[in-house]
Amino acid sequence: MDLNDDNSRLIWWLLVGTRGGKTRSRIITLIKDEPKNIHQLSLEMNVNYRTIEHHIKIMLDNKIITFIGDGYGRSYVLSNYYRSNYSMIDEILRNYYNFDK
């Protein structure tokens, strides 16, 4: 993976270089094609709601994801940049976590 630009370094750091990267990677694979709220992610991943909420906040703060709607039903999607450049995320998922998505 080419880590010559800030966005590549950021996504690598968030998904591989820090604790919780595998959880964030799983969230990304689940919201890649379909918006989901925290409750849906929690159920699908069998992970505590607060844990998902924590990782969502990190990815929002770093502009990896964005949201649709408000309140409890707020759904999350990949930001336009990362949706358009999903190949860099896909490379990480395949090389570090053996994800097939």
Buried (B, 14 or more C-beta within 10 A) or exposed (E): BEEEEEBBBBBBEBBBEEEEBBBBBBBBBBBBEEBBBBEBBBEEBEBEEEBBEEBBEBBBEBEBBBEEEEEEEEBBBBBEEBEEBBEBBBBBBEEBBEBEB
